C-alpha cells in the first residue's frame, strides 16, 4: 500500500517531477508552447482564457492556474504573461504563493521586448529548474498521500454497470487506506442527488449537495437553456443511455460506498487524507479533470464506454472501459478492460488489481494517454466574454 514519489517543500507528495510553463492568458499560450518545446522535462497547456472575463469567470481561471502550479506533480513554475491581460502577473503569482512555496520565475512578454527575448529568458529559467528537479530522489510514501480524481466521459450503459463500479471499488480502497477520492460532474448527479445526499457526513454537506445541483440547473435556465438538451450527448444516446437520470445513476457509482465528507467549489484546494469528497464541476471532461488536478489530484481515473483519448498536462490519466468492444477497438488509448465484471468477474480482485495499477502509475509507470502525449485542457465558464 505504498508508492514512490517526490516530497515537496509545502509537504505534499508528487507522482511526477515536471516544470510547468504557465500561460497567464490566451495571449501567452503560444509563447509557452514554444518555450516548453525547447525544454525537456517541462509541460504547458493552451490557456484560452485569462482576459476579458467577468469576476467569477476570472476566479475560475485564477484557481486553475494557481492549482496547476501548486499541484505536487510540479517541481516549480515559470509564469509567462503578455502584460496587459486581466490575470496580471502579480495576481497570478500571489494566487500561487497562497497555495504553495515551490519555486516560481516570471516573464512578461511586453516588458522582455517581444516573443524571442521572452522565450530566451524563460527557457533559461526552465532549464535551471529542470536541472534542480533532476537532483530529487524518489521516496516511499503510503497511499494515504494520494488524492485521486474520478471522471467519466463518452459513457454508455457499461460505464454504470462495470467501469464506474470498478472505480467505486478503487475509491473505497483509497479511502480505507486514508487517502482522498474526488467525485465530480455536478450535472451528472441530477436525478441521483438524493442518493448522494443520504451519504453526507453532516447536514451541511447534505445541503451543499442539493445546492450545487439546483444552482447548476438554474444557471442554465437563466439563459433559456435546459441541461437535458445537451446531456446525454449524442454519443451517450448512440451507446444506449436514454435519460440524464439514467446516466447520473451510473455516474455516481464512481464514489463507491463511503460517506461524503466535504463539497468543494470548482478548482479549490482539496485536503489530503479527507476520504470521499465532491467537487462542483461541469460534466465536460477536460474542464472537470482540470478542476480536480487544480485541487491537488496527482492521478485521475477515467471511465469511458464509447472510448476517449483524454489526458491532462499535469496528472496521469488512467483510462477504463466496461465495453469489451471499445477496449478491442481502442486499446491504444485505454489502460483497463473492466468488462469482465459484466460477465461474472470478481469485483474485489479487479479492484485490488486497479489499486496496484494506481500504485505503479504513481510510482512512474506511464498511462496510455501520457505515452501518446495527450494534454487536453479546458476551464469552466459562467458567461460570455466582456
C-alpha positions as a Markdown table, in Angstrom:
| # | Residue | x | y | z |
|---|---|---|---|---|
| 1 | Unk | 0.0 | 0.0 | 0.0 |
| 2 | Unk | 2.8 | 2.4 | -0.9 |
| 3 | Unk | 4.2 | 4.3 | -3.9 |
| 4 | Unk | 7.4 | 6.2 | -4.8 |
| 5 | Unk | 7.1 | 9.9 | -5.2 |
| 6 | Unk | 8.6 | 13.3 | -4.5 |
| 7 | Unk | 8.2 | 15.3 | -1.3 |
| 8 | Unk | 7.6 | 19.0 | -2.0 |
| 9 | Unk | 8.7 | 21.9 | 0.3 |
| 10 | Unk | 5.0 | 22.5 | 1.1 |
| 11 | Unk | 4.7 | 19.0 | 2.5 |
| 12 | Unk | 2.7 | 17.4 | -0.3 |
| 13 | Unk | 3.8 | 14.4 | -2.4 |
| 14 | Unk | 4.1 | 14.4 | -6.2 |
| 15 | Unk | 4.0 | 11.4 | -8.6 |
| 16 | Unk | 5.6 | 13.3 | -11.4 |
| 17 | Unk | 8.5 | 15.8 | -11.3 |
| 18 | Unk | 7.8 | 18.4 | -14.1 |
| 19 | Unk | 8.5 | 22.1 | -14.5 |
| 20 | Unk | 5.3 | 24.0 | -15.5 |
| 21 | Unk | 5.5 | 26.8 | -18.1 |
| 22 | Unk | 2.3 | 28.6 | -17.1 |
| 23 | Unk | 0.5 | 30.9 | -19.6 |
| 24 | Unk | -1.3 | 33.6 | -17.7 |
| 25 | Unk | -3.7 | 34.2 | -20.6 |
| 26 | Unk | -4.5 | 33.2 | -24.2 |
| 27 | Unk | -2.1 | 35.8 | -25.4 |
| 28 | Unk | 0.8 | 33.9 | -23.7 |
| 29 | Unk | -0.2 | 30.4 | -24.7 |
| 30 | Unk | 1.7 | 30.1 | -28.0 |
| 31 | Unk | 4.8 | 31.6 | -26.3 |
| 32 | Unk | 4.7 | 29.0 | -23.5 |
| 33 | Unk | 4.3 | 26.3 | -26.2 |
| 34 | Unk | 7.5 | 27.5 | -27.9 |
| 35 | Unk | 9.3 | 27.6 | -24.5 |
| 36 | Unk | 8.2 | 24.1 | -23.5 |
| 37 | Unk | 9.2 | 22.6 | -26.8 |
| 38 | Unk | 12.8 | 23.6 | -26.1 |
| 39 | Unk | 12.9 | 22.3 | -22.5 |
| 40 | Unk | 12.8 | 18.5 | -21.9 |
| 41 | Unk | 11.1 | 17.9 | -18.6 |
| 42 | Unk | 8.7 | 20.8 | -18.9 |
| 43 | Unk | 4.9 | 20.9 | -19.5 |
| 44 | Unk | 2.5 | 23.6 | -20.6 |
| 45 | Unk | -1.1 | 23.9 | -21.8 |
| 46 | Unk | -3.2 | 26.1 | -24.1 |
| 47 | Unk | -5.0 | 28.6 | -21.9 |
| 48 | Unk | -7.9 | 30.1 | -23.8 |
| 49 | Unk | -8.9 | 32.5 | -21.0 |
| 50 | Unk | -7.2 | 34.9 | -18.6 |
| 51 | Unk | -8.6 | 38.1 | -20.1 |
| 52 | Unk | -12.0 | 39.8 | -21.0 |
| 53 | Unk | -13.7 | 37.9 | -18.2 |
| 54 | Unk | -16.2 | 38.8 | -15.5 |
| 55 | Unk | -15.0 | 38.4 | -11.9 |
| 56 | Unk | -16.5 | 34.9 | -11.3 |
| 57 | Unk | -15.0 | 33.6 | -14.6 |
| 58 | Unk | -11.7 | 35.1 | -13.9 |
| 59 | Unk | -11.7 | 33.5 | -10.5 |
| 60 | Unk | -12.2 | 30.1 | -12.1 |
| 61 | Unk | -9.2 | 30.8 | -14.3 |
| 62 | Unk | -7.0 | 32.0 | -11.5 |
| 63 | Unk | -7.9 | 29.0 | -9.3 |
| 64 | Unk | -7.0 | 26.5 | -12.1 |
| 65 | Unk | -3.7 | 28.3 | -12.8 |
| 66 | Unk | -2.7 | 28.5 | -9.2 |
| 67 | Unk | -3.8 | 25.0 | -8.6 |
| 68 | Unk | -1.8 | 23.7 | -11.5 |
| 69 | Unk | 1.3 | 25.4 | -10.2 |
| 70 | Unk | 0.6 | 24.1 | -6.7 |
| 71 | Unk | -0.1 | 20.5 | -7.8 |
| 72 | Unk | 2.6 | 18.3 | -6.2 |
| 73 | Unk | 3.4 | 16.8 | -9.6 |
| 74 | Unk | 5.0 | 20.1 | -10.4 |
| 75 | Unk | 8.5 | 20.9 | -9.1 |
| 76 | Unk | 8.4 | 24.6 | -10.0 |
| 77 | Unk | 6.7 | 27.1 | -12.4 |
| 78 | Unk | 7.7 | 29.7 | -14.9 |
| 79 | Unk | 4.8 | 32.1 | -15.3 |
| 80 | Unk | 4.6 | 33.8 | -18.7 |
| 81 | Unk | 2.1 | 36.7 | -19.2 |
| 82 | Unk | 1.6 | 39.2 | -22.1 |
| 83 | Unk | 1.5 | 42.1 | -19.7 |
| 84 | Unk | -1.9 | 43.7 | -20.2 |
| 85 | Unk | -4.3 | 40.9 | -19.5 |
| 86 | Unk | -6.8 | 40.8 | -16.7 |
| 87 | Unk | -4.9 | 38.0 | -15.0 |
| 88 | Unk | -1.9 | 40.2 | -14.2 |
| 89 | Unk | 1.4 | 38.7 | -13.3 |
| 90 | Unk | 1.2 | 39.9 | -9.7 |
| 91 | Unk | -2.2 | 38.5 | -9.2 |
| 92 | Unk | -1.2 | 35.1 | -10.6 |
| 93 | Unk | 1.9 | 34.9 | -8.5 |
| 94 | Unk | 0.0 | 35.9 | -5.4 |
| 95 | Unk | -2.6 | 33.2 | -6.0 |
| 96 | Unk | 0.2 | 30.6 | -6.4 |
| 97 | Unk | 2.0 | 31.8 | -3.3 |
| 98 | Unk | -1.2 | 31.4 | -1.3 |
| 99 | Unk | -1.2 | 27.7 | -2.2 |
| 100 | Unk | 2.5 | 26.7 | -2.2 |
| 101 | Unk | 6.1 | 27.8 | -1.6 |
| 102 | Unk | 7.6 | 26.0 | -4.6 |
| 103 | Unk | 10.0 | 27.8 | -7.0 |
| 104 | Unk | 8.5 | 30.5 | -9.3 |
| 105 | Unk | 10.0 | 32.6 | -12.0 |
| 106 | Unk | 8.3 | 35.3 | -14.0 |
| 107 | Unk | 8.5 | 36.6 | -17.6 |
| 108 | Unk | 6.3 | 39.4 | -19.1 |
| 109 | Unk | 6.4 | 39.4 | -22.9 |
| 110 | Unk | 5.8 | 43.1 | -23.3 |
| 111 | Unk | 8.5 | 44.0 | -20.8 |
| 112 | Unk | 11.0 | 41.5 | -22.1 |
| 113 | Unk | 10.9 | 43.1 | -25.6 |
| 114 | Unk | 8.8 | 40.6 | -27.5 |
| 115 | Unk | 8.5 | 36.9 | -28.1 |
| 116 | Unk | 12.1 | 35.9 | -28.9 |
| 117 | Unk | 13.5 | 37.7 | -25.9 |
| 118 | Unk | 10.8 | 36.4 | -23.6 |
| 119 | Unk | 11.4 | 32.8 | -24.9 |
| 120 | Unk | 15.2 | 33.1 | -24.3 |
| 121 | Unk | 14.7 | 34.3 | -20.7 |
| 122 | Unk | 12.0 | 31.7 | -19.9 |
| 123 | Unk | 14.0 | 28.8 | -21.5 |
| 124 | Unk | 16.9 | 29.6 | -19.3 |
| 125 | Unk | 14.7 | 29.7 | -16.2 |
| 126 | Unk | 13.0 | 26.5 | -17.1 |
| 127 | Unk | 16.3 | 24.6 | -17.8 |
| 128 | Unk | 17.7 | 25.7 | -14.5 |
| 129 | Unk | 14.5 | 24.4 | -12.7 |
| 130 | Unk | 14.7 | 21.1 | -14.6 |
| 131 | Unk | 18.3 | 20.6 | -13.5 |
| 132 | Unk | 17.3 | 21.3 | -9.9 |
| 133 | Unk | 14.3 | 18.9 | -10.2 |
| 134 | Unk | 16.6 | 16.1 | -11.5 |
| 135 | Unk | 18.5 | 16.1 | -8.2 |
| 136 | Unk | 15.5 | 14.9 | -6.3 |
| 137 | Unk | 15.3 | 11.3 | -5.2 |
| 138 | Unk | 12.1 | 9.3 | -5.0 |
| 139 | Unk | 10.9 | 8.3 | -1.6 |
| 140 | Unk | 8.4 | 5.7 | -0.5 |
| 141 | Unk | 5.1 | 7.0 | 0.7 |
| 142 | Unk | 1.8 | 5.5 | 1.9 |
| 143 | Unk | -1.3 | 5.5 | -0.3 |
| 144 | Unk | -2.9 | 8.0 | 2.2 |
| 145 | Unk | -0.8 | 10.7 | 0.5 |
| 146 | Unk | -2.8 | 10.3 | -2.8 |
| 147 | Unk | -5.7 | 12.4 | -4.0 |
| 148 | Unk | -7.3 | 10.7 | -6.9 |
| 149 | Unk | -9.8 | 12.3 | -9.3 |
| 150 | Unk | -12.6 | 10.3 | -10.8 |
| 151 | Unk | -14.2 | 11.1 | -14.1 |
| 152 | Unk | -16.4 | 9.5 | -16.8 |
| 153 | Unk | -16.7 | 10.6 | -20.4 |
| 154 | Unk | -18.2 | 9.1 | -23.6 |
| 155 | Unk | -20.3 | 6.9 | -21.3 |
| 156 | Unk | -22.6 | 4.1 | -22.4 |
| 157 | Unk | -24.5 | 1.6 | -20.2 |
| 158 | Unk | -21.4 | -0.4 | -19.5 |
| 159 | Unk | -20.0 | 2.6 | -17.7 |
| 160 | Unk | -22.6 | 2.4 | -15.0 |
| 161 | Unk | -22.6 | -1.4 | -15.0 |
| 162 | Unk | -18.9 | -2.1 | -14.8 |
| 163 | Unk | -16.3 | 0.7 | -15.3 |
| 164 | Unk | -17.8 | 3.1 | -12.7 |
| 165 | Unk | -18.4 | 0.3 | -10.3 |
| 166 | Unk | -14.8 | -0.7 | -10.5 |
| 167 | Unk | -13.7 | 2.9 | -9.9 |
| 168 | Unk | -16.1 | 3.0 | -6.9 |
| 169 | Unk | -14.3 | -0.1 | -5.6 |
| 170 | Unk | -11.0 | 1.7 | -6.0 |
| 171 | Unk | -12.4 | 4.8 | -4.3 |
| 172 | Unk | -13.4 | 2.7 | -1.3 |
| 173 | Unk | -9.9 | 1.2 | -1.1 |
| 174 | Unk | -8.2 | 4.6 | -1.3 |
| 175 | Unk | -10.5 | 6.0 | 1.4 |
| 176 | Unk | -9.9 | 2.9 | 3.6 |
| 177 | Unk | -6.1 | 3.4 | 3.2 |
| 178 | Unk | -6.6 | 7.0 | 4.5 |
| 179 | Unk | -6.4 | 8.8 | 1.1 |
| 180 | Unk | -8.8 | 11.1 | -0.8 |
| 181 | Unk | -11.1 | 10.4 | -3.7 |
| 182 | Unk | -12.9 | 13.2 | -5.6 |
| 183 | Unk | -16.3 | 12.6 | -7.2 |
| 184 | Unk | -17.0 | 15.2 | -9.8 |
| 185 | Unk | -19.5 | 16.2 | -12.6 |
| 186 | Unk | -22.4 | 18.0 | -10.9 |
| 187 | Unk | -24.6 | 17.9 | -14.0 |
| 188 | Unk | -24.4 | 14.1 | -13.8 |
| 189 | Unk | -25.7 | 14.0 | -10.2 |
| 190 | Unk | -29.1 | 15.3 | -11.4 |
| 191 | Unk | -31.7 | 12.7 | -10.7 |
| 192 | Unk | -29.4 | 10.9 | -8.3 |
| 193 | Unk | -28.6 | 13.8 | -5.9 |
| 194 | Unk | -30.9 | 12.4 | -3.2 |
| 195 | Unk | -28.9 | 9.2 | -3.1 |
| 196 | Unk | -25.6 | 11.1 | -2.7 |
| 197 | Unk | -27.2 | 13.3 | -0.1 |
| 198 | Unk | -28.1 | 10.3 | 2.1 |
| 199 | Unk | -24.4 | 9.6 | 2.3 |
| 200 | Unk | -23.4 | 13.0 | 3.5 |
| 201 | Unk | -21.3 | 13.0 | 6.7 |
| 202 | Unk | -23.1 | 16.1 | 8.1 |
| 203 | Unk | -26.3 | 18.1 | 7.5 |
| 204 | Unk | -24.2 | 20.9 | 6.0 |
| 205 | Unk | -22.7 | 18.6 | 3.4 |
| 206 | Unk | -26.1 | 17.2 | 2.6 |
| 207 | Unk | -27.4 | 20.7 | 1.9 |
| 208 | Unk | -24.4 | 21.6 | -0.2 |
| 209 | Unk | -25.0 | 18.6 | -2.5 |
| 210 | Unk | -28.6 | 19.7 | -3.2 |
| 211 | Unk | -27.4 | 23.3 | -3.6 |
| 212 | Unk | -24.7 | 22.7 | -6.3 |
| 213 | Unk | -27.2 | 20.6 | -8.3 |
| 214 | Unk | -30.1 | 23.0 | -8.1 |
| 215 | Unk | -27.8 | 26.0 | -8.7 |
| 216 | Unk | -26.3 | 24.4 | -11.9 |
| 217 | Unk | -29.8 | 23.8 | -13.3 |
| 218 | Unk | -31.0 | 27.3 | -12.5 |
| 219 | Unk | -27.8 | 28.9 | -14.1 |
| 220 | Unk | -28.7 | 27.3 | -17.4 |
| 221 | Unk | -32.3 | 28.2 | -17.1 |
| 222 | Unk | -31.4 | 31.9 | -16.6 |
| 223 | Unk | -30.2 | 32.0 | -20.2 |
| 224 | Unk | -33.2 | 30.0 | -21.5 |
| 225 | Unk | -31.4 | 26.6 | -21.7 |
| 226 | Unk | -32.1 | 23.2 | -20.2 |
| 227 | Unk | -29.3 | 20.8 | -19.2 |
| 228 | Unk | -31.2 | 17.8 | -20.7 |
| 229 | Unk | -31.0 | 19.4 | -24.1 |
| 230 | Unk | -27.2 | 18.7 | -24.2 |
| 231 | Unk | -26.9 | 15.8 | -21.7 |
| 232 | Unk | -26.9 | 12.9 | -22.5 |
| 233 | Unk | -24.7 | 13.7 | -25.5 |
| 234 | Unk | -25.3 | 12.1 | -28.9 |
| 235 | Unk | -22.6 | 9.6 | -28.3 |
| 236 | Unk | -24.2 | 8.6 | -24.9 |
| 237 | Unk | -27.6 | 8.1 | -26.7 |
| 238 | Unk | -26.0 | 6.1 | -29.5 |
| 239 | Unk | -24.4 | 3.9 | -26.9 |
| 240 | Unk | -27.8 | 3.2 | -25.2 |
| 241 | Unk | -28.2 | 5.8 | -22.5 |
| 242 | Unk | -31.7 | 7.2 | -22.7 |
| 243 | Unk | -32.0 | 9.9 | -20.0 |
| 244 | Unk | -29.9 | 12.1 | -17.8 |
| 245 | Unk | -31.2 | 10.4 | -14.7 |
| 246 | Unk | -30.1 | 7.1 | -16.1 |
| 247 | Unk | -26.7 | 8.5 | -16.8 |
| 248 | Unk | -26.5 | 10.0 | -13.3 |
| 249 | Unk | -27.3 | 6.7 | -11.6 |
| 250 | Unk | -24.3 | 5.2 | -13.4 |
| 251 | Unk | -22.0 | 8.2 | -12.8 |
| 252 | Unk | -22.3 | 8.3 | -9.0 |
| 253 | Unk | -21.0 | 4.7 | -8.8 |
| 254 | Unk | -17.6 | 6.2 | -9.1 |
| 255 | Unk | -17.9 | 7.4 | -5.5 |
| 256 | Unk | -18.1 | 3.9 | -4.1 |
| 257 | Unk | -20.0 | 3.5 | -0.8 |
| 258 | Unk | -18.2 | 5.6 | 1.9 |
| 259 | Unk | -19.6 | 8.8 | 3.4 |
| 260 | Unk | -19.3 | 12.1 | 1.5 |
| 261 | Unk | -17.1 | 14.2 | 3.8 |
| 262 | Unk | -16.9 | 17.6 | 2.0 |
| 263 | Unk | -18.1 | 19.5 | -1.1 |
| 264 | Unk | -15.5 | 21.7 | -2.8 |
| 265 | Unk | -16.1 | 24.6 | -5.2 |
| 266 | Unk | -14.5 | 24.4 | -8.7 |
| 267 | Unk | -10.7 | 24.0 | -8.6 |
| 268 | Unk | -10.3 | 24.8 | -4.9 |
| 269 | Unk | -7.6 | 23.1 | -2.9 |
| 270 | Unk | -8.7 | 19.7 | -1.6 |
| 271 | Unk | -7.4 | 18.4 | 1.7 |
| 272 | Unk | -5.3 | 15.3 | 1.8 |
| 273 | Unk | -6.4 | 12.3 | 3.9 |
| 274 | Unk | -10.0 | 13.6 | 3.7 |
| 275 | Unk | -11.9 | 10.4 | 2.4 |
| 276 | Unk | -14.6 | 10.8 | -0.3 |
| 277 | Unk | -15.3 | 14.3 | -1.4 |
| 278 | Unk | -17.3 | 16.0 | -4.1 |
| 279 | Unk | -16.1 | 18.8 | -6.4 |
| 280 | Unk | -18.6 | 21.0 | -8.2 |
| 281 | Unk | -17.6 | 20.7 | -11.8 |
| 282 | Unk | -19.2 | 20.5 | -15.2 |
| 283 | Unk | -19.8 | 17.2 | -17.0 |
| 284 | Unk | -17.4 | 18.4 | -19.7 |
| 285 | Unk | -14.3 | 16.1 | -19.3 |
| 286 | Unk | -11.3 | 18.4 | -19.8 |
| 287 | Unk | -12.7 | 21.2 | -17.6 |
| 288 | Unk | -13.8 | 18.7 | -14.9 |
| 289 | Unk | -10.4 | 16.9 | -14.9 |
| 290 | Unk | -8.6 | 20.3 | -14.8 |
| 291 | Unk | -10.5 | 21.3 | -11.7 |
| 292 | Unk | -9.6 | 18.2 | -9.8 |
| 293 | Unk | -6.0 | 18.4 | -10.8 |
| 294 | Unk | -6.0 | 22.1 | -9.7 |
| 295 | Unk | -7.5 | 20.8 | -6.4 |
| 296 | Unk | -4.4 | 18.6 | -5.9 |
| 297 | Unk | -5.3 | 15.3 | -7.6 |
| 298 | Unk | -2.0 | 13.6 | -8.5 |
| 299 | Unk | -3.7 | 10.8 | -10.5 |
| 300 | Unk | -7.1 | 10.7 | -12.4 |
| 301 | Unk | -9.1 | 7.5 | -13.1 |
| 302 | Unk | -11.4 | 8.0 | -16.1 |
| 303 | Unk | -14.1 | 5.6 | -17.3 |
| 304 | Unk | -15.3 | 5.7 | -21.0 |
| 305 | Unk | -17.8 | 3.3 | -22.5 |
| 306 | Unk | -17.6 | 4.7 | -26.0 |
| 307 | Unk | -13.8 | 5.4 | -25.9 |
| 308 | Unk | -12.0 | 8.7 | -25.1 |
| 309 | Unk | -8.3 | 9.7 | -25.5 |
| 310 | Unk | -8.5 | 12.5 | -23.0 |
| 311 | Unk | -5.3 | 13.2 | -20.9 |
| 312 | Unk | -4.0 | 16.1 | -18.8 |
| 313 | Unk | -0.7 | 18.1 | -18.9 |
| 314 | Unk | -0.2 | 17.8 | -15.1 |
| 315 | Unk | -1.6 | 14.4 | -13.9 |
| 316 | Unk | -1.5 | 10.9 | -15.4 |
| 317 | Unk | -5.0 | 9.8 | -16.5 |
| 318 | Unk | -5.8 | 6.0 | -16.3 |
| 319 | Unk | -8.5 | 5.1 | -18.8 |
| 320 | Unk | -11.0 | 2.3 | -18.1 |
| 321 | Unk | -13.9 | 0.9 | -20.2 |
| 322 | Unk | -16.6 | -1.6 | -19.3 |
| 323 | Unk | -17.2 | -2.2 | -23.0 |
| 324 | Unk | -15.1 | -5.1 | -24.4 |
| 325 | Unk | -15.7 | -4.0 | -28.0 |
| 326 | Unk | -14.4 | -0.5 | -27.2 |
| 327 | Unk | -11.4 | -2.0 | -25.5 |
| 328 | Unk | -10.6 | -4.1 | -28.6 |
| 329 | Unk | -11.1 | -1.1 | -30.9 |
| 330 | Unk | -9.2 | 1.5 | -28.7 |
| 331 | Unk | -6.6 | -0.5 | -26.9 |
| 332 | Unk | -4.0 | 2.2 | -27.8 |
| 333 | Unk | -6.0 | 4.6 | -25.6 |
| 334 | Unk | -7.4 | 2.5 | -22.8 |
| 335 | Unk | -5.5 | 1.1 | -19.9 |
| 336 | Unk | -8.0 | -1.3 | -18.2 |
| 337 | Unk | -10.8 | -3.5 | -19.5 |
| 338 | Unk | -13.5 | -3.7 | -16.8 |
| 339 | Unk | -15.9 | -5.7 | -19.0 |
| 340 | Unk | -15.3 | -9.0 | -17.1 |
| 341 | Unk | -17.5 | -7.6 | -14.3 |
| 342 | Unk | -20.5 | -7.8 | -16.6 |
| 343 | Unk | -19.7 | -11.5 | -17.3 |
| 344 | Unk | -19.1 | -12.7 | -13.8 |
| 345 | Unk | -15.8 | -11.2 | -12.9 |
| 346 | Unk | -14.7 | -10.7 | -9.2 |
| 347 | Unk | -15.1 | -7.1 | -8.2 |
| 348 | Unk | -12.7 | -7.5 | -5.2 |
| 349 | Unk | -9.9 | -9.0 | -7.3 |
| 350 | Unk | -10.3 | -6.4 | -10.1 |
| 351 | Unk | -10.4 | -3.6 | -7.5 |
| 352 | Unk | -7.2 | -4.8 | -6.0 |
| 353 | Unk | -5.6 | -5.0 | -9.5 |
| 354 | Unk | -6.7 | -1.4 | -10.3 |
| 355 | Unk | -5.3 | -0.2 | -7.0 |
| 356 | Unk | -2.0 | -1.9 | -7.9 |
| 357 | Unk | -2.0 | -0.1 | -11.3 |
| 358 | Unk | -2.6 | 3.2 | -9.5 |
| 359 | Unk | 0.4 | 2.5 | -7.3 |
| 360 | Unk | 2.5 | 1.7 | -10.4 |
| 361 | Unk | 1.4 | 4.8 | -12.2 |
| 362 | Unk | 2.0 | 6.9 | -9.0 |
| 363 | Unk | 5.5 | 5.4 | -8.9 |
| 364 | Unk | 6.2 | 6.4 | -12.5 |
| 365 | Unk | 4.6 | 4.0 | -15.0 |
| 366 | Unk | 3.2 | 5.9 | -17.9 |
| 367 | Unk | -0.5 | 5.7 | -18.8 |
| 368 | Unk | -1.7 | 5.3 | -22.5 |
| 369 | Unk | -2.7 | 9.0 | -22.5 |
| 370 | Unk | 0.7 | 10.0 | -21.3 |
| 371 | Unk | 2.7 | 7.9 | -23.8 |
| 372 | Unk | 0.6 | 9.4 | -26.6 |
| 373 | Unk | 1.2 | 13.0 | -25.3 |
| 374 | Unk | -2.5 | 13.9 | -24.7 |
| 375 | Unk | -2.8 | 17.1 | -22.7 |
| 376 | Unk | -6.4 | 18.3 | -23.3 |
| 377 | Unk | -7.3 | 21.3 | -21.2 |
| 378 | Unk | -10.3 | 23.5 | -20.6 |
| 379 | Unk | -11.6 | 25.7 | -17.8 |
| 380 | Unk | -15.3 | 26.1 | -16.7 |
| 381 | Unk | -17.1 | 29.4 | -17.5 |
| 382 | Unk | -20.0 | 31.2 | -16.1 |
| 383 | Unk | -20.9 | 33.6 | -19.0 |
| 384 | Unk | -19.7 | 35.2 | -22.2 |
| 385 | Unk | -16.6 | 37.3 | -22.7 |
| 386 | Unk | -16.9 | 41.0 | -21.8 |
